[in-house]
């Protein structure tokens, strides 16, 4: 394992996290606005499949890379919440 691989998986996990949480926000917005059921289903399946692929791919590389990708994925949640200006 090199630091380059670790850095790449931090970027990969963060990118997947941003896409996941933006799709989650779109999914929640669609439920409120009562958008089409097919669009909602595609968003849900797509974001879960992308996250699952990222976690499986990172887990095949080792525990340190999986940890780095997962921490970046969790940090992406905070970035998306900040960008969407979600109030608690």
N, CA, C and O atoms as a GROMACS GRO file, in nm:
protein
  352
    1UNK      N    1   0.085  -0.118   0.000
    1UNK     CA    2   0.000   0.000   0.000
    1UNK      C    3   0.089   0.124   0.000
    1UNK      O    4   0.181   0.135   0.081
    2UNK      N    5   0.062   0.212  -0.087
    2UNK     CA    6   0.139   0.336  -0.094
    2UNK      C    7   0.051   0.453  -0.054
    2UNK      O    8  -0.071   0.443  -0.048
    3UNK      N    9   0.116   0.563  -0.026
    3UNK     CA   10   0.042   0.684   0.006
    3UNK      C   11  -0.039   0.734  -0.113
    3UNK      O   12  -0.142   0.798  -0.096
    4UNK      N   13   0.009   0.704  -0.232
    4UNK     CA   14  -0.065   0.742  -0.353
    4UNK      C   15  -0.199   0.671  -0.359
    4UNK      O   16  -0.302   0.732  -0.387
    5UNK      N   17  -0.198   0.540  -0.332
    5UNK     CA   18  -0.324   0.463  -0.332
    5UNK      C   19  -0.418   0.515  -0.224
    5UNK      O   20  -0.539   0.527  -0.246
    6UNK      N   21  -0.362   0.545  -0.108
    6UNK     CA   22  -0.443   0.598   0.001
    6UNK      C   23  -0.508   0.730  -0.039
    6UNK      O   24  -0.627   0.752  -0.015
    7UNK      N   25  -0.430   0.817  -0.100
    7UNK     CA   26  -0.482   0.946  -0.145
    7UNK      C   27  -0.588   0.931  -0.253
    7UNK      O   28  -0.688   1.002  -0.253
    8UNK      N   29  -0.565   0.839  -0.346
    8UNK     CA   30  -0.663   0.817  -0.452
    8UNK      C   31  -0.796   0.767  -0.396
    8UNK      O   32  -0.903   0.806  -0.443
    9UNK      N   33  -0.789   0.681  -0.296
    9UNK     CA   34  -0.912   0.629  -0.238
    9UNK      C   35  -0.981   0.732  -0.149
    9UNK      O   36  -1.103   0.726  -0.132
   10UNK      N   37  -0.906   0.825  -0.093
   10UNK     CA   38  -0.969   0.935  -0.020
   10UNK      C   39  -1.049   1.021  -0.119
   10UNK      O   40  -1.163   1.060  -0.091
   11UNK      N   41  -0.990   1.049  -0.234
   11UNK     CA   42  -1.061   1.126  -0.338
   11UNK      C   43  -1.181   1.047  -0.390
   11UNK      O   44  -1.289   1.103  -0.408
   12UNK      N   45  -1.161   0.917  -0.414
   12UNK     CA   46  -1.269   0.831  -0.464
   12UNK      C   47  -1.384   0.823  -0.364
   12UNK      O   48  -1.501   0.838  -0.402
   13UNK      N   49  -1.353   0.801  -0.238
   13UNK     CA   50  -1.456   0.792  -0.135
   13UNK      C   51  -1.529   0.924  -0.116
   13UNK      O   52  -1.650   0.926  -0.097
   14UNK      N   53  -1.455   1.034  -0.120
   14UNK     CA   54  -1.518   1.164  -0.107
   14UNK      C   55  -1.608   1.197  -0.224
   14UNK      O   56  -1.716   1.253  -0.206
   15UNK      N   57  -1.564   1.162  -0.343
   15UNK     CA   58  -1.645   1.187  -0.463
   15UNK      C   59  -1.774   1.106  -0.460
   15UNK      O   60  -1.882   1.157  -0.489
   16UNK      N   61  -1.761   0.980  -0.426
   16UNK     CA   62  -1.880   0.894  -0.417
   16UNK      C   63  -1.973   0.945  -0.306
   16UNK      O   64  -2.095   0.942  -0.321
   17UNK      N   65  -1.915   0.991  -0.197
   17UNK     CA   66  -1.996   1.045  -0.088
   17UNK      C   67  -2.073   1.169  -0.130
   17UNK      O   68  -2.191   1.183  -0.096
   18UNK      N   69  -2.008   1.259  -0.201
   18UNK     CA   70  -2.077   1.380  -0.248
   18UNK      C   71  -2.192   1.343  -0.341
   18UNK      O   72  -2.303   1.395  -0.328
   19UNK      N   73  -2.166   1.253  -0.435
   19UNK     CA   74  -2.272   1.209  -0.526
   19UNK      C   75  -2.385   1.142  -0.449
   19UNK      O   76  -2.503   1.167  -0.476
   20UNK      N   77  -2.351   1.058  -0.353
   20UNK     CA   78  -2.451   0.986  -0.273
   20UNK      C   79  -2.541   1.084  -0.197
   20UNK      O   80  -2.663   1.072  -0.200
   21UNK      N   81  -2.479   1.179  -0.129
   21UNK     CA   82  -2.559   1.268  -0.046
   21UNK      C   83  -2.634   1.373  -0.128
   21UNK      O   84  -2.740   1.419  -0.085
   22UNK      N   85  -2.582   1.412  -0.244
   22UNK     CA   86  -2.660   1.499  -0.332
   22UNK      C   87  -2.780   1.424  -0.389
   22UNK      O   88  -2.889   1.480  -0.402
   23UNK      N   89  -2.761   1.296  -0.422
   23UNK     CA   90  -2.874   1.215  -0.470
   23UNK      C   91  -2.975   1.194  -0.359
   23UNK      O   92  -3.096   1.191  -0.384
   24UNK      N   93  -2.928   1.179  -0.236
   24UNK     CA   94  -3.018   1.166  -0.122
   24UNK      C   95  -3.101   1.292  -0.104
   24UNK      O   96  -3.220   1.285  -0.076
   25UNK      N   97  -3.037   1.408  -0.120
   25UNK     CA   98  -3.110   1.534  -0.111
   25UNK      C   99  -3.213   1.546  -0.223
   25UNK      O  100  -3.325   1.592  -0.201
   26UNK      N  101  -3.174   1.503  -0.343
   26UNK     CA  102  -3.269   1.504  -0.455
   26UNK      C  103  -3.383   1.406  -0.433
   26UNK      O  104  -3.497   1.434  -0.470
   27UNK      N  105  -3.353   1.294  -0.374
   27UNK     CA  106  -3.456   1.195  -0.342
   27UNK      C  107  -3.556   1.251  -0.240
   27UNK      O  108  -3.677   1.236  -0.257
   28UNK      N  109  -3.505   1.314  -0.137
   28UNK     CA  110  -3.594   1.373  -0.036
   28UNK      C  111  -3.677   1.486  -0.095
   28UNK      O  112  -3.795   1.501  -0.063
   29UNK      N  113  -3.615   1.565  -0.181
   29UNK     CA  114  -3.688   1.674  -0.246
   29UNK      C  115  -3.797   1.618  -0.338
   29UNK      O  116  -3.907   1.673  -0.346
   30UNK      N  117  -3.766   1.509  -0.406
   30UNK     CA  118  -3.865   1.446  -0.494
   30UNK      C  119  -3.983   1.389  -0.418
   30UNK      O  120  -4.095   1.393  -0.467
   31UNK      N  121  -3.958   1.336  -0.300
   31UNK     CA  122  -4.068   1.283  -0.218
   31UNK      C  123  -4.160   1.397  -0.175
   31UNK      O  124  -4.282   1.384  -0.177
   32UNK      N  125  -4.100   1.509  -0.135
   32UNK     CA  126  -4.179   1.623  -0.091
   32UNK      C  127  -4.260   1.680  -0.207
   32UNK      O  128  -4.377   1.716  -0.190
   33UNK      N  129  -4.197   1.688  -0.324
   33UNK     CA  130  -4.265   1.746  -0.441
   33UNK      C  131  -4.348   1.644  -0.518
   33UNK      O  132  -4.416   1.679  -0.614
   34UNK      N  133  -4.344   1.520  -0.476
   34UNK     CA  134  -4.419   1.410  -0.537
   34UNK      C  135  -4.384   1.393  -0.685
   34UNK      O  136  -4.472   1.390  -0.771
   35UNK      N  137  -4.253   1.383  -0.711
   35UNK     CA  138  -4.206   1.355  -0.847
   35UNK      C  139  -4.238   1.210  -0.882
   35UNK      O  140  -4.288   1.134  -0.799
   36UNK      N  141  -4.209   1.172  -1.005
   36UNK     CA  142  -4.240   1.039  -1.053
   36UNK      C  143  -4.173   0.929  -0.972
   36UNK      O  144  -4.062   0.945  -0.921
   37UNK      N  145  -4.242   0.818  -0.962
   37UNK     CA  146  -4.192   0.705  -0.883
   37UNK      C  147  -4.069   0.642  -0.947
   37UNK      O  148  -3.979   0.596  -0.876
   38UNK      N  149  -4.062   0.640  -1.081
   38UNK     CA  150  -3.947   0.579  -1.148
   38UNK      C  151  -3.821   0.660  -1.124
   38UNK      O  152  -3.713   0.604  -1.105
   39UNK      N  153  -3.834   0.791  -1.124
   39UNK     CA  154  -3.717   0.876  -1.098
   39UNK      C  155  -3.667   0.853  -0.956
   39UNK      O  156  -3.546   0.845  -0.933
   40UNK      N  157  -3.758   0.843  -0.863
   40UNK     CA  158  -3.721   0.819  -0.724
   40UNK      C  159  -3.653   0.684  -0.708
   40UNK      O  160  -3.554   0.671  -0.637
   41UNK      N  161  -3.707   0.583  -0.775
   41UNK     CA  162  -3.649   0.449  -0.765
   41UNK      C  163  -3.509   0.446  -0.826
   41UNK      O  164  -3.420   0.382  -0.771
   42UNK      N  165  -3.490   0.514  -0.940
   42UNK     CA  166  -3.358   0.518  -1.002
   42UNK      C  167  -3.256   0.588  -0.914
   42UNK      O  168  -3.142   0.544  -0.904
   43UNK      N  169  -3.296   0.696  -0.850
   43UNK     CA  170  -3.204   0.767  -0.761
   43UNK      C  171  -3.164   0.679  -0.642
   43UNK      O  172  -3.047   0.674  -0.605
   44UNK      N  173  -3.262   0.610  -0.584
   44UNK     CA  174  -3.231   0.526  -0.468
   44UNK      C  175  -3.140   0.410  -0.504
   44UNK      O  176  -3.040   0.386  -0.437
   45UNK      N  177  -3.175   0.340  -0.610
   45UNK     CA  178  -3.094   0.225  -0.650
   45UNK      C  179  -2.956   0.269  -0.695
   45UNK      O  180  -2.857   0.203  -0.664
   46UNK      N  181  -2.948   0.378  -0.768
   46UNK     CA  182  -2.820   0.427  -0.817
   46UNK      C  183  -2.725   0.467  -0.706
   46UNK      O  184  -2.607   0.433  -0.710
   47UNK      N  185  -2.776   0.540  -0.608
   47UNK     CA  186  -2.685   0.585  -0.502
   47UNK      C  187  -2.643   0.470  -0.412
   47UNK      O  188  -2.530   0.468  -0.363
   48UNK      N  189  -2.731   0.376  -0.388
   48UNK     CA  190  -2.694   0.260  -0.307
   48UNK      C  191  -2.595   0.170  -0.382
   48UNK      O  192  -2.500   0.118  -0.322
   49UNK      N  193  -2.616   0.153  -0.512
   49UNK     CA  194  -2.525   0.070  -0.592
   49UNK      C  195  -2.387   0.135  -0.600
   49UNK      O  196  -2.286   0.065  -0.590
   50UNK      N  197  -2.381   0.265  -0.618
   50UNK     CA  198  -2.253   0.334  -0.626
   50UNK      C  199  -2.177   0.325  -0.495
   50UNK      O  200  -2.056   0.302  -0.494
   51UNK      N  201  -2.246   0.344  -0.384
   51UNK     CA  202  -2.182   0.335  -0.254
   51UNK      C  203  -2.135   0.193  -0.225
   51UNK      O  204  -2.026   0.173  -0.173
   52UNK      N  205  -2.216   0.095  -0.260
   52UNK     CA  206  -2.179  -0.045  -0.240
   52UNK      C  207  -2.056  -0.081  -0.323
   52UNK      O  208  -1.966  -0.149  -0.275
   53UNK      N  209  -2.053  -0.035  -0.448
   53UNK     CA  210  -1.937  -0.061  -0.533
   53UNK      C  211  -1.811   0.000  -0.473
   53UNK      O  212  -1.706  -0.064  -0.470
   54UNK      N  213  -1.821   0.123  -0.424
   54UNK     CA  214  -1.705   0.189  -0.365
   54UNK      C  215  -1.655   0.112  -0.243
   54UNK      O  216  -1.535   0.090  -0.229
   55UNK      N  217  -1.746   0.073  -0.156
   55UNK     CA  218  -1.706   0.001  -0.035
   55UNK      C  219  -1.646  -0.136  -0.067
   55UNK      O  220  -1.546  -0.175  -0.006
   56UNK      N  221  -1.705  -0.208  -0.161
   56UNK     CA  222  -1.650  -0.338  -0.199
   56UNK      C  223  -1.513  -0.324  -0.264
   56UNK      O  224  -1.422  -0.401  -0.233
   57UNK      N  225  -1.498  -0.228  -0.353
   57UNK     CA  226  -1.370  -0.207  -0.421
   57UNK      C  227  -1.262  -0.167  -0.322
   57UNK      O  228  -1.149  -0.215  -0.330
   58UNK      N  229  -1.296  -0.079  -0.229
   58UNK     CA  230  -1.199  -0.037  -0.128
   58UNK      C  231  -1.164  -0.151  -0.033
   58UNK      O  232  -1.050  -0.163   0.011
   59UNK      N  233  -1.262  -0.234  -0.001
   59UNK     CA  234  -1.235  -0.343   0.092
   59UNK      C  235  -1.140  -0.447   0.032
   59UNK      O  236  -1.068  -0.514   0.105
   60UNK      N  237  -1.140  -0.459  -0.098
   60UNK     CA  238  -1.048  -0.552  -0.164
   60UNK      C  239  -0.904  -0.503  -0.158
   60UNK      O  240  -0.811  -0.580  -0.179
   61UNK      N  241  -0.884  -0.374  -0.131
   61UNK     CA  242  -0.751  -0.316  -0.126
   61UNK      C  243  -0.688  -0.323   0.013
   61UNK      O  244  -0.567  -0.305   0.027
   62UNK      N  245  -0.769  -0.348   0.115
   62UNK     CA  246  -0.716  -0.358   0.250
   62UNK      C  247  -0.791  -0.268   0.346
   62UNK      O  248  -0.868  -0.180   0.306
   63UNK      N  249  -0.768  -0.291   0.475
   63UNK     CA  250  -0.845  -0.221   0.576
   63UNK      C  251  -0.810  -0.072   0.583
   63UNK      O  252  -0.898   0.010   0.610
   64UNK      N  253  -0.685  -0.036   0.560
   64UNK     CA  254  -0.646   0.105   0.569
   64UNK      C  255  -0.710   0.187   0.458
   64UNK      O  256  -0.754   0.300   0.480
   65UNK      N  257  -0.714   0.130   0.340
   65UNK     CA  258  -0.776   0.201   0.227
   65UNK      C  259  -0.926   0.207   0.246
   65UNK      O  260  -0.988   0.309   0.214
   66UNK      N  261  -0.986   0.101   0.297
   66UNK     CA  262  -1.129   0.103   0.326
   66UNK      C  263  -1.161   0.210   0.431
   66UNK      O  264  -1.260   0.282   0.417
   67UNK      N  265  -1.080   0.219   0.532
   67UNK     CA  266  -1.100   0.320   0.636
   67UNK      C  267  -1.087   0.461   0.578
   67UNK      O  268  -1.167   0.549   0.610
   68UNK      N  269  -0.988   0.484   0.495
   68UNK     CA  270  -0.968   0.616   0.435
   68UNK      C  271  -1.085   0.653   0.345
   68UNK      O  272  -1.134   0.766   0.350
   69UNK      N  273  -1.131   0.559   0.264
   69UNK     CA  274  -1.244   0.586   0.175
   69UNK      C  275  -1.372   0.611   0.254
   69UNK      O  276  -1.451   0.699   0.219
   70UNK      N  277  -1.392   0.536   0.360
   70UNK     CA  278  -1.512   0.553   0.441
   70UNK      C  279  -1.510   0.686   0.517
   70UNK      O  280  -1.613   0.752   0.527
   71UNK      N  281  -1.396   0.724   0.570
   71UNK     CA  282  -1.386   0.853   0.638
   71UNK      C  283  -1.409   0.969   0.542
   71UNK      O  284  -1.472   1.069   0.578
   72UNK      N  285  -1.359   0.957   0.420
   72UNK     CA  286  -1.384   1.061   0.319
   72UNK      C  287  -1.531   1.064   0.281
   72UNK      O  288  -1.587   1.172   0.258
   73UNK      N  289  -1.595   0.947   0.275
   73UNK     CA  290  -1.738   0.939   0.244
   73UNK      C  291  -1.820   1.007   0.353
   73UNK      O  292  -1.916   1.078   0.324
   74UNK      N  293  -1.781   0.986   0.478
   74UNK     CA  294  -1.851   1.050   0.590
   74UNK      C  295  -1.827   1.201   0.589
   74UNK      O  296  -1.919   1.279   0.617
   75UNK      N  297  -1.705   1.243   0.558
   75UNK     CA  298  -1.675   1.386   0.550
   75UNK      C  299  -1.754   1.453   0.438
   75UNK      O  300  -1.788   1.571   0.449
   76UNK      N  301  -1.781   1.379   0.332
   76UNK     CA  302  -1.859   1.434   0.221
   76UNK      C  303  -2.000   1.472   0.267
   76UNK      O  304  -2.059   1.565   0.213
   77UNK      N  305  -2.053   1.402   0.364
   77UNK     CA  306  -2.185   1.436   0.417
   77UNK      C  307  -2.184   1.577   0.473
   77UNK      O  308  -2.275   1.656   0.448
   78UNK      N  309  -2.081   1.608   0.550
   78UNK     CA  310  -2.072   1.741   0.608
   78UNK      C  311  -2.054   1.848   0.500
   78UNK      O  312  -2.109   1.958   0.512
   79UNK      N  313  -1.979   1.816   0.397
   79UNK     CA  314  -1.960   1.911   0.287
   79UNK      C  315  -2.092   1.939   0.217
   79UNK      O  316  -2.124   2.055   0.189
   80UNK      N  317  -2.168   1.834   0.188
   80UNK     CA  318  -2.296   1.851   0.120
   80UNK      C  319  -2.395   1.926   0.209
   80UNK      O  320  -2.468   2.013   0.161
   81UNK      N  321  -2.399   1.894   0.337
   81UNK     CA  322  -2.489   1.967   0.428
   81UNK      C  323  -2.452   2.115   0.433
   81UNK      O  324  -2.541   2.200   0.435
   82UNK      N  325  -2.324   2.144   0.434
   82UNK     CA  326  -2.281   2.284   0.436
   82UNK      C  327  -2.317   2.353   0.305
   82UNK      O  328  -2.364   2.467   0.307
   83UNK      N  329  -2.296   2.286   0.193
   83UNK     CA  330  -2.326   2.347   0.063
   83UNK      C  331  -2.475   2.369   0.043
   83UNK      O  332  -2.516   2.466  -0.020
   84UNK      N  333  -2.557   2.279   0.095
   84UNK     CA  334  -2.702   2.293   0.080
   84UNK      C  335  -2.762   2.383   0.190
   84UNK      O  336  -2.882   2.411   0.190
   85UNK      N  337  -2.677   2.427   0.281
   85UNK     CA  338  -2.718   2.516   0.391
   85UNK      C  339  -2.834   2.459   0.469
   85UNK      O  340  -2.935   2.526   0.493
   86UNK      N  341  -2.819   2.332   0.509
   86UNK     CA  342  -2.920   2.265   0.588
   86UNK      C  343  -2.911   2.315   0.732
   86UNK      O  344  -2.804   2.315   0.792
   87UNK      N  345  -3.023   2.358   0.786
   87UNK     CA  346  -3.026   2.407   0.923
   87UNK      C  347  -3.066   2.292   1.014
   87UNK      O  348  -3.153   2.212   0.981
   88UNK      N  349  -3.001   2.286   1.128
   88UNK     CA  350  -3.034   2.180   1.225
   88UNK      C  351  -3.135   2.231   1.324
   88UNK      O  352  -3.176   2.157   1.413
   0.00000   0.00000   0.00000
